[in-house]
Amino acid sequence: MDNYDANKLLLRLQSLTDSMSEMIEIAMEDDQISEDEKELLLNVNKNIEEYAKRVISSIEDGIIEESEVEWLKEFEKVIKVEAEKIARKDQVVTRDELALLEKVISILETDW
């Protein structure tokens, strides 16, 4: 594949996985995790797990197809949109929810 190799995909996945740990730390800064924060964290984690499965599937045959990379890029948009929907579902985005969103979005919006 032209611009994508297994290491690049694995580094991207590692960044997302690391962001999950950082998001938990952010959520715990006030020593509590609200129900909205919990829902946001669980949703992002579920989506990162799905993303990880696709990364592994993409690299296991040794050939990373353009369609696989495009799916991953599109799924990153899904992760972002779903996280934003959860944060806004009650029409109130708390400071903690905003910090969680900013963390995951900062990773998702970095260039490949």
C-alpha positions as CSV (number, residue, x, y, z in Angstrom):
1,M,0.0,0.0,0.0
2,D,1.3,3.5,-0.8
3,N,1.1,5.5,2.4
4,Y,-0.1,3.0,5.0
5,D,1.7,0.3,6.8
6,A,1.0,-1.9,9.8
7,N,3.1,0.2,12.1
8,K,1.2,3.4,11.2
9,L,-2.1,1.8,11.9
10,L,-0.9,0.3,15.2
11,L,0.5,3.7,16.3
12,R,-2.9,5.3,15.5
13,L,-4.7,2.6,17.5
14,Q,-2.2,3.1,20.4
15,S,-3.0,6.8,20.4
16,L,-6.7,6.0,20.7
17,T,-6.1,3.4,23.4
18,D,-3.9,5.9,25.3
19,S,-6.6,8.5,25.0
20,M,-9.0,6.2,26.8
21,S,-6.8,6.1,29.9
22,E,-6.4,9.8,29.7
23,M,-10.1,10.3,29.5
24,I,-10.6,8.2,32.6
25,E,-8.1,10.4,34.4
26,I,-9.9,13.5,33.3
27,A,-13.3,12.1,34.4
28,M,-11.8,11.3,37.8
29,E,-10.3,14.7,38.4
30,D,-13.3,15.6,40.6
31,D,-13.2,12.1,42.3
32,Q,-16.5,11.1,40.6
33,I,-17.8,9.9,37.3
34,S,-21.3,11.1,36.5
35,E,-23.8,8.9,34.6
36,D,-23.3,11.1,31.5
37,E,-19.5,10.8,31.7
38,K,-19.8,7.0,32.3
39,E,-22.0,6.7,29.2
40,L,-19.5,8.7,27.1
41,L,-16.5,6.7,28.3
42,L,-18.3,3.4,27.7
43,N,-19.3,4.4,24.2
44,V,-15.8,5.6,23.2
45,N,-14.3,2.4,24.7
46,K,-16.7,0.2,22.7
47,N,-15.9,2.1,19.5
48,I,-12.2,1.9,20.1
49,E,-12.5,-1.9,20.6
50,E,-14.4,-2.2,17.3
51,Y,-11.7,0.0,15.7
52,A,-9.0,-2.3,17.1
53,K,-10.7,-5.3,15.6
54,R,-10.6,-3.7,12.2
55,V,-7.0,-2.6,12.5
56,I,-6.0,-6.2,13.4
57,S,-8.1,-7.5,10.5
58,S,-6.5,-5.0,8.2
59,I,-2.9,-6.0,9.0
60,E,-3.2,-9.7,9.6
61,D,-3.0,-10.6,5.9
62,G,0.0,-8.3,5.3
63,I,-1.8,-6.2,2.8
64,I,-3.6,-3.0,3.9
65,E,-6.2,-2.2,1.3
66,E,-7.3,1.4,0.6
67,S,-10.9,0.4,1.5
68,E,-9.7,-0.8,4.9
69,V,-8.0,2.6,5.6
70,E,-11.1,4.5,4.4
71,W,-13.3,2.4,6.7
72,L,-11.0,3.3,9.6
73,K,-11.1,7.0,8.7
74,E,-14.9,6.9,8.4
75,F,-15.2,5.1,11.7
76,E,-13.1,7.7,13.4
77,K,-15.8,10.2,12.4
78,V,-18.5,7.9,13.9
79,I,-16.6,7.8,17.2
80,K,-16.5,11.6,17.3
81,V,-20.2,12.0,16.3
82,E,-21.4,9.5,18.8
83,A,-19.4,11.0,21.6
84,E,-20.8,14.4,20.8
85,K,-24.3,13.1,20.7
86,I,-24.0,11.5,24.1
87,A,-22.5,14.7,25.6
88,R,-25.3,16.9,24.2
89,K,-28.2,14.5,24.7
90,D,-29.4,16.3,27.8
91,Q,-28.8,19.7,26.3
92,V,-26.1,20.4,28.8
93,V,-22.4,19.7,28.2
94,T,-20.6,19.9,31.6
95,R,-17.0,21.0,31.9
96,D,-15.9,17.4,32.5
97,E,-17.8,16.2,29.4
98,L,-16.3,18.9,27.3
99,A,-12.8,17.9,28.5
100,L,-13.5,14.3,27.6
101,L,-14.7,15.3,24.1
102,E,-11.7,17.5,23.6
103,K,-9.4,14.7,24.4
104,V,-10.9,12.1,22.0
105,I,-11.4,14.7,19.3
106,S,-7.8,15.9,19.6
107,I,-6.6,12.3,18.8
108,L,-9.2,11.8,16.0
109,E,-8.4,15.0,14.2
110,T,-4.7,14.5,14.0
111,D,-3.4,13.7,10.5
112,W,-2.7,10.2,9.5
